[in-house]
Structures are given as structure tokens and as C-alpha cells.
Amino acid sequence: MSPIMRKTLDHVNQSDKPAGADDLFDALHALMHLLRARQHQALRDGEQDLTPLEARVLGFFARRPGATQSELAEHSGRDKGQLARIVNALRERGWLEAHADENDRRVTRLHLSERARAQHQAVQRERRRLAEASLAGLAAAERAQLRSLLERMRANLEAGG
């Protein structure tokens, strides 16, 4: 961001009253938007020229080596056709390697290429850097409390909230 256009904290519209649900939701949304924007910027600035969705697909196969395209679709909930195009493009560009399943030759298992493993490690390093930067100044007890509160919020939503 330009030094001329730095954001300033708006104290005019703030009050001492406790934050409402909308305020907290907006704060969470803004935080996640900023984190994703920083991650995407790191992808764009890299030499790899990966889209955010391609990076997520690679991340899936980094966490689940040998998974299938069907398992990716089930996990992500995305359109199978869209994922097939992404997987094929990643294979053509040398990011993914495909191997027939040992027990069923009709099943294709996908693995990261060496190049993709190196890229995934770089993405993970940037993710850790952003995580630490976002938590700077928070004591261990505050981090634990934040995690606990976020887990409770997720549980509330998973329970049908």
C-alpha cells in the first residue's frame, strides 16, 4: 500500500459498547479477506504463476498423496468438470504426476511432482509467516483463548446455527 494512502483507524464511529454479532462477523471477514489477499499476492509474485484454486488443488494432493480426482471433488464440493480441467492443466504443466492404482488399473492416483513439492513448501512457509505476523503481540494464553473461541463459533455453525 502506498505510504500516501495508508489506512487510519476510524475512532469516530466506534463506541465503548460490546461488539455485536454483525461487528464480529465483519471483523472476521475482513481478517480472512486480508489473509487470502496476502497469500494470493505471494502466488502472483512467485515464479510459478498458479491461480489460488490451482494452489489449493496442489495443497490437497500434498496433504493426501495418492488421492484421486474423485476424492478431491468430494472433499472440495466443487464441480467435477472444473476440477478435471484444473487437474489436467496441472498435469500438463508438470505440477501433478498420475499413476495407475496397483489394485485397480482404472483408478488414477495423483501425486505432486518434485517441483510442486518445493512450491507447496514455499506456500506453507508464507502461510506460517502470515500466521505469526497476524498473531504478533498476543500472549500464549490469548492465542489459546482465541483458538477456543473460534472453535466454539465453528461448532455453533456445524450444529445447524
N, C-alpha and C positions, 0 to 999 in steps of 0.2 A: 504494500500500500504506500502511496506517495506520502512523504512527510507533510505535505500541504493538506492532504485530505484525511488526516488521522481522525479516527472516531473519538468522540469525547463522551464521557458519561453524563447522561441527562438526569440531573437531580430534580428538575422542575416537576416532572410527572411522577416522582416516587414519593411514597409516604411511609410512615412507620408501621402501618397495618400489616398483618401477616399476608404473605403471598397467597393468592387464590389458586385454584386448580389451573385456570387459564394461564396465569402468570408462570407457574411452574412448567406447564406443558410448553409454553413458548420458549422458556429458557432452555429446556431440554432439546427442543427442535433447533434452536439457534446453535447450541453447542455441537450437536450432531452434524448440522449443515457445515459448520466451520471445520470440524474434523475431516469430513468427507472431502470438502474443497481442498484442504491441505494435502490429503492423500492423492487426490486426482491431480493436483498440481505437480506433485512429485513424480507421478506416472508420466505426465506430459513433458516434464523437464528431463526425464531419463532418455536414454538412447533406445529404449525398447519399443516405443510407440504402441503401447497397449491401451485399449479402452478400459474404463473401470469394470465393465462386465467381463471382459476377457481376463482381467486380473483376478476377479472373483472366481471365475471358472478354474483358472490355474491354481488358486488357493484351495479350492475344493479337492482337486486331484493331489495337491501337496499334502493335505491332511488325510486323504484316503487313496493312497497309491493303489492302482489296480481296479479302481471303481469303474463302473460302466456309465455310458451316456444316460441310460435309463435311471440309474441311481442319482445322477446329477439332476435330472428333470424332477424326480420325486423329491429330492432334498430342497431344490430351489423353488419349485412350484411354477417355473417358467414354461413357456410354450416349447414343446419338443422340437418343432421345426426350427425355431430361433436358435435353440441350443445346438442342434445338429449343424447349422451353418457356422456357428462360432467354433465348435469343436473341429469341424473340417478345416476352417481357416487356420486355427492354431496348429493343426497337424501339418498343413501345407507350409506354414511359416517356420516349422521346426520347433515349436513350443511343446507339443504333445507327441508321444510315441504310442502306437497301438500294437497290442499283442493279443493273439488269439488265446482264449482261456484253455488251460491244459485239459480240463474235463469236458468242455463243450466248445468245439471249434467255431460254433455260430456266435458265441459271445466274445465281444472285443473288450479287452481290459486296457485302460488308458493310464499312462504314467508321464510324469514331467520329464522333459529332456534335461540334459545337464545344464544347458543354457537357462531353461525355465527354473530349475532349482536355484541357480545363482540369483536370478531375478526375484524369486519368491523370498529368498533370504534378505535381499536388499529392501524389499517391500516390508518385511517383518521388522527390520532394523528401524525403518522410518516410522512404522506404526508404534514401536516401543518409544522412540524419541518423542513422538507427538503425545503419547500417553503420559510420559514423565513430565513433559512441558505443561500439560494441562493440569497435572496434579501438584505442580511446584508450590511449595509453601504449606501443603496440607500435612499435618502430622499423621502418624500411623493410625492413631485412634480415629481421626477424622476420615481417613481413607476407608477404614473398616466400617464406620458408620454409613458413609456414602454408599458403599457396596451393599450393605444390608438394606438400606432404604430403596435402592434401585431394584434389588431382588424382590422386595415386598411389592413394589409397583408392578413388576413383571408378573408376579404371582397373582395379583389382583386382576390383571387383564387376562391371564390364562384361565382364571376361574370363571370367565364369562363376563367380566366387568365392562 
